[in-house]
Structures are given as C-alpha cells and as structure tokens.
C-alpha cells in the first residue's frame, strides 16, 4: 500500500500550481503550468486580457480548465501515483467569478474519461472570459451598493469591506445590468442544495474535481461584498442591490474546512485516483496563504514586496473603510484581516537611491546611525496614490509637528522605514488587531532579508520578527487544509495538524524600551496622517 499523500492546488493569476505532501508534511511533488508560456493559444498577458477601456480585465475560463488537464497529464507521465492521494484542496485568485450555463451540472457529472475536461466543458460557460481581481470597471455598481445599504462604513460593517471594484458582487451587478440574458442563462436552484450557478474561481476549481457545483466557502465568500461575515449568511440587502434571484445562483456558503465529497468518477477512471479521495472546500489565495504560513491567534504576516501586505489573525474585528475583514479559513470562529500598502519596495528603493547611493549596505548603516524614534522627525512617503490611507506625495514633519521641506539623508531613511511600519500598526489596530504577549511577526519578501529594517519593524510592534519562505504559501496552505479537512469536525486545529512543518526562523527581538518610545509617536503619526489624507472624489477606492 503506497504511503498516503495530499494535494494542494493554486489557480493563481499567471499560473496553475500543484504540490503533493506526505503525512510528515514533506513536499514530494510539485509542478506548474504557466498560462502565457504553456498555453500561448489563449494569447493572455500575465494570465489575463486587459480590454481597450484599460479598466476591464478578464481571463478565459477554458484556459484554467486546459491548464488542469495539462498538469494532470504531466503528473501521469512522471509516474505520479494518484491512488495514494487521500484528500485535496486548493486556492483560487480572489474575487474572480465563473458563470455556468444551465445544464452544465449534467456534463460535469457525466464527464467521459476518454476526453480532456476542456473539450467536455467548452460549451458550459455563459461568460467565456471571467472578470478577475485586476478589474476596476464597476465604479457605478460600487456606488449603488454602498447607497443601497446606507453608506461605505455600513457596508464594511456587514461584509467586512467597503465596496471595491474587483469584489464579486459588483462584478455580478455589472454583468446583470449590461447582459441580463447572460445572467438569466445561469439557472436557479433550490436554496440549501449543494449546487449553484455562479462560482468564485476557488469554488469553480473545486467543482472540476467534485463533478458537481461546489459551494463557496466562508473565507473566499468574504471577498464579494455579499456575505454577512458575522452570521456567515448572504446579506439580503446586498444581494438585492446587485441582481435579482442571486441567492439561488450562489447556493449556501460552507465552512472553509468542509469535506465536499469524494472525487468525481472522471478522475478515478482517467488518472487512477482512489474513490475514497476527498475534496475539501477550496478557498481564496490570500486565506490559503494564511494557512500556508501557519498563522496563529495574535500573529501578523507582513509581505514586504512591490506593495506591502499584512495578514492578521483577529478575534474581534472592527471593519473600517481601509482594509478587509474575512472569515478565518482555518478557524470559523475568528477572522483574518488584509491590509495592502501600495508604496512598498519601490518607495524604499527610491529613497535608497536618493540617500544611500543605491546601496542597501549604506542604507542599513544610515538606519543604524540614527536613534529609534528619529528624534521626533516623522515622514509620509507616497510616490503613487496610497490606498491605506488615501494619500499621495512626500510629507515631512519635525518634532514640533511643523511641515519641513527636507531631512538630512540618514533622518530621511529612518523616517521612511519607521513611517511605513507605524502606518501598518495603526491601520491594523483600527481593524481591531491587538499585539499580544505571544504575537509573532512573520516577515517575507525582499526587505525581510535586511536585519536593520526588521529591527525597526520589531521595535514599532514590540514583537519578535521571524522570517519564513513563502514561495508557494497558497499551494502549501491548500495541502495543509486538505489534511485538516479530514479531521476538522473532531475539533482538531490546523496548528495541531501542521506541527511537524519547519518552524519560522527568529530574526530579531524588540529593543528594551521600544514600546514606551513608540507609543506617543504612534499617536502623533495617526494624528498627522489625517492632515495628509487626499480627498477622494470617487466612491470606490483604488485596488
């Protein structure tokens, strides 16, 4: 009998990835299909089509299906033993939506193992090019939704986020208003049935394995502007504002750890999967990454990339106009928060070039040569329009809160790094996050290799910083979730399931006295931020 293994899938924007792990959480197989390179017939750029209005962005649904055919054939050719797979789960790029035509359920259920899926399903989609997260063409729908429920803050209080152009409810509203006949092609089903006709990318992918329409999970469902995140049910007022009869087209959402059923006969006959292989609910790529990084209560993950992203595990969130609150994918009683800061590594690189001759060594030395707190000098550095908060430009303040035109180079460097991390703590706490004695900060991305930068991060949050490798966190998180799904109903936590996984590496601990030093600076920074906020004219914030 072959040793059992578990598959994690990631249907991301530019590629489809798969990882297989064994019972000891060791990666025993990984592969990917790159959409532009491996499927050139679809003529995508970065896995998507940017339309002539530069606002509408879509991806061809059949490309995702063909990528799955391709990767499974590659696995088969390599001699991969599908019979050893006990369970699988997956992730999809968040917010994208797939529209199944009436009758597609029969084609899914009765798929002939003689043919690849992309041939079998070619007539199954009412919309051949799915709107994806990069789309920003729904400003009027966002405005309508916020008005319908009593404003942006009210919508955030219900669904975890104000109206965002990429969020699925607004995309569905656009399709309904522009192509009502397409919307009506997606048939209604009885409420409570495990079937529906509009999928997220995640539940669409799960449907391919299940041979039936898979339900939307709570966590990815929180990125639609439609789910009441507290009660875990669809919001009637939000649904009504988007399109008629929408609840029946979505089906009932389910806990993210749900076992949806056994794998479809198609995979048993075509690839040799075991009939006992279970399909665990798929979720969004960000929630799956939270699982892959093995966040626990009180932890923060910070990705320091082109844009800086914060993942937070929160017990009692307070949804705000910035950031997103989602149901936690590994613990249905708690929440996760996402905060995105556009001015990330490019801003750091620009100040490095201007103030440290383009050298990270010089940059680090300058950071070390200045004192924590920067003698009260604070700065806001936004080369492009920031989204957390909505502000643009460079704004410097001395210790008397007077605006100044420039700082000495080493003061500029510290003001940039302290400012970026103070903003992250302030906005995390606005969403209900609290630094706890057991809080760990898990840092990833380019700047996580720079210990001097991490020291400032540790001091501002008064918490130890660990570094982690997250090259395939969504994929790995999906494989972990596949294992967890099999035991979740017995109250076993994901942390129990993944305790054999490699631990993050401790990088730095907070300097003694850091909390007392930064507390008044954080208060000042939050007050000054109000002075630099741009007054937006649009109802919908930038992506």
C-alpha positions, 0 to 999 in steps of 0.5 A, spaced: 500 500 500 503 506 497 504 511 503 498 516 503 499 523 500 495 530 499 494 535 494 494 542 494 492 546 488 493 554 486 489 557 480 493 563 481 493 569 476 499 567 471 499 560 473 496 553 475 500 550 481 500 543 484 504 540 490 503 533 493 505 532 501 506 526 505 503 525 512 510 528 515 508 534 511 514 533 506 513 536 499 514 530 494 511 533 488 510 539 485 509 542 478 506 548 474 503 550 468 504 557 466 498 560 462 502 565 457 508 560 456 504 553 456 498 555 453 500 561 448 493 559 444 489 563 449 494 569 447 493 572 455 498 577 458 500 575 465 494 570 465 489 575 463 486 580 457 486 587 459 480 590 454 481 597 450 477 601 456 484 599 460 479 598 466 476 591 464 480 585 465 478 578 464 481 571 463 478 565 459 475 560 463 477 554 458 484 556 459 484 554 467 480 548 465 486 546 459 491 548 464 488 542 469 488 537 464 495 539 462 498 538 469 494 532 470 497 529 464 504 531 466 503 528 473 501 521 469 507 521 465 512 522 471 509 516 474 505 520 479 501 515 483 494 518 484 491 512 488 495 514 494 492 521 494 487 521 500 484 528 500 485 535 496 484 542 496 486 548 493 486 556 492 483 560 487 485 568 485 480 572 489 474 575 487 474 572 480 467 569 478 465 563 473 458 563 470 455 556 468 450 555 463 444 551 465 445 544 464 452 544 465 451 540 472 449 534 467 456 534 463 460 535 469 457 529 472 457 525 466 464 527 464 467 521 459 474 519 461 476 518 454 476 526 453 480 532 456 475 536 461 476 542 456 473 539 450 467 536 455 466 543 458 467 548 452 460 549 451 458 550 459 460 557 460 455 563 459 461 568 460 467 565 456 472 570 459 471 571 467 472 578 470 478 577 475 481 581 481 485 586 476 478 589 474 476 596 476 470 597 471 464 597 476 465 604 479 457 605 478 455 598 481 460 600 487 456 606 488 449 603 488 451 598 493 454 602 498 447 607 497 443 601 497 445 599 504 446 606 507 453 608 506 461 605 505 462 604 513 455 600 513 457 596 508 464 594 511 460 593 517 456 587 514 461 584 509 467 586 512 469 591 506 467 597 503 465 596 496 471 595 491 471 594 484 474 587 483 469 584 489 464 579 486 458 582 487 459 588 483 462 584 478 455 580 478 451 587 478 455 589 472 454 583 468 446 583 470 445 590 468 449 590 461 447 582 459 441 580 463 440 574 458 447 572 460 445 572 467 438 569 466 442 563 462 445 561 469 439 557 472 436 557 479 436 552 484 433 550 490 436 554 496 440 549 501 442 544 495 449 543 494 449 546 487 449 553 484 450 557 478 455 562 479 462 560 482 468 564 485 474 561 481 476 557 488 469 554 488 469 553 480 476 549 481 473 545 486 467 543 482 472 540 476 474 535 481 467 534 485 463 533 478 458 537 481 457 545 483 461 546 489 459 551 494 463 557 496 466 557 502 466 562 508 473 565 507 473 566 499 465 568 500 468 574 504 471 577 498 464 579 494 461 584 498 455 579 499 456 575 505 454 577 512 461 575 515 458 575 522 452 570 521 456 567 515 449 568 511 448 572 504 446 579 506 439 580 503 440 587 502 446 586 498 444 581 494 438 585 492 442 591 490 446 587 485 441 582 481 435 579 482 434 571 484 442 571 486 441 567 492 439 561 488 445 562 483 450 562 489 447 556 493 449 556 501 456 558 503 460 552 507 465 552 512 472 553 509 474 546 512 468 542 509 469 535 506 465 536 499 465 529 497 469 524 494 472 525 487 468 525 481 468 518 477 472 522 471 478 522 475 478 515 478 477 512 471 482 517 467 488 518 472 487 512 477 485 516 483 482 512 489 474 513 490 475 514 497 479 521 495 476 527 498 475 534 496 475 539 501 472 546 500 477 550 496 478 557 498 481 564 496 489 565 495 490 570 500 486 565 506 490 559 503 496 563 504 494 564 511 494 557 512 500 556 508 504 560 513 501 557 519 498 563 522 496 563 529 491 567 534 495 574 535 500 573 529 501 578 523 504 576 516 507 582 513 509 581 505 514 586 504 514 586 496 512 591 490 506 593 495 506 591 502 501 586 505 499 584 512 495 578 514 492 578 521 489 573 525 483 577 529 478 575 534 474 581 534 474 585 528 472 592 527 471 593 519 473 600 517 473 603 510 481 601 509 482 594 509 478 587 509 475 583 514 474 575 512 472 569 515 478 565 518 479 559 513 482 555 518 478 557 524 470 559 523 470 562 529 475 568 528 477 572 522 483 574 518 484 581 516 488 584 509 491 590 509 495 592 502 500 598 502 501 600 495 508 604 496 512 598 498 519 596 495 519 601 490 518 607 495 524 604 499 528 603 493 527 610 491 529 613 497 535 608 497 537 611 491 536 618 493 540 617 500 544 611 500 547 611 493 543 605 491 546 601 496 542 597 501 549 596 505 549 604 506 542 604 507 542 599 513 548 603 516 544 610 515 538 606 519 543 604 524 546 611 525 540 614 527 536 613 534 529 609 534 524 614 534 528 619 529 528 624 534 521 626 533 522 627 525 516 623 522 515 622 514 509 620 509 512 617 503 507 616 497 510 616 490 503 613 487 496 614 490 496 610 497 490 606 498 491 605 506 490 611 507 488 615 501 494 619 500 499 621 495 506 625 495 512 626 500 510 629 507 515 631 512 514 633 519 519 635 525 518 634 532 514 640 533 509 637 528 511 643 523 511 641 515 519 641 513 521 641 506 527 636 507 531 631 512 538 630 512 539 623 508 540 618 514 533 622 518 530 621 511 531 613 511 529 612 518 523 616 517 521 612 511 522 605 514 519 607 521 513 611 517 511 605 513 511 600 519 507 605 524 502 606 518 501 598 518 500 598 526 495 603 526 491 601 520 491 594 523 489 596 530 483 600 527 481 593 524 481 591 531 488 587 531 491 587 538 499 585 539 499 580 544 504 577 549 505 571 544 504 575 537 509 573 532 511 577 526 512 573 520 516 577 515 517 575 507 519 578 501 525 582 499 526 587 505 525 581 510 532 579 508 535 586 511 536 585 519 536 593 520 529 594 517 526 588 521 529 591 527 525 597 526 519 593 524 520 589 531 521 595 535 514 599 532 510 592 534 514 590 540 514 583 537 519 578 535 520 578 527 521 571 524 522 570 517 519 564 513 519 562 505 513 563 502 514 561 495 508 557 494 504 559 501 497 558 497 499 551 494 502 549 501 496 552 505 491 548 500 495 541 502 495 543 509 487 544 509 486 538 505 489 534 511 485 538 516 479 537 512 479 530 514 479 531 521 476 538 522 469 536 525 473 532 531 475 539 533 482 538 531 486 545 529 490 546 523 496 548 528 495 541 531 495 538 524 501 542 521 506 541 527 511 537 524 512 543 518 519 547 519 518 552 524 519 560 522 526 562 523 527 568 529 530 574 526 530 579 531 527 581 538 524 588 540 529 593 543 528 594 551 524 600 551 521 600 544 514 600 546 514 606 551 518 610 545 513 608 540 507 609 543 506 617 543 509 617 536 504 612 534 499 617 536 502 623 533 503 619 526 495 617 526 494 624 528 498 627 522 496 622 517 489 625 517 492 632 515 495 628 509 489 624 507 487 626 499 480 627 498 477 622 494 472 624 489 470 617 487 466 612 491 470 606 490 477 606 492 483 604 488 485 596 488 
